Amino acid sequence: MSTKIKYTDEPLEAKVILDFLPPPEALAFREEGVKVTIALSKKSVEFFKSEASKHHTQYQRMIRKLIDSYVDAHAEPRTPRATPVTRKRA
């Protein structure tokens, strides 16, 4: 514990790291929820309840985060269209 620190005059290599953290307003944002009724298997609900109790959270919140993660991973990015697309009737 009493080892001395050796300082040297070596040149420093510094890199600028882009700000990757979300702004505070994005952290406080709460998405609008939609109430749905869904029937899940008993084993799924028991699993989420068990995991939620281990992590001191709500099982519904875990299921909601799981679904949101799936949507984020598989949703196609939205691209704004300049003009609406009209379809011809057959």
Secondary structure as GFF3:
##gff-version 3
##sequence-region A 1 90
A	DSSP	alpha_helix	24	28	.	.	.	ID=ss1
A	DSSP	alpha_helix	42	54	.	.	.	ID=ss2
A	DSSP	alpha_helix	59	74	.	.	.	ID=ss3
###
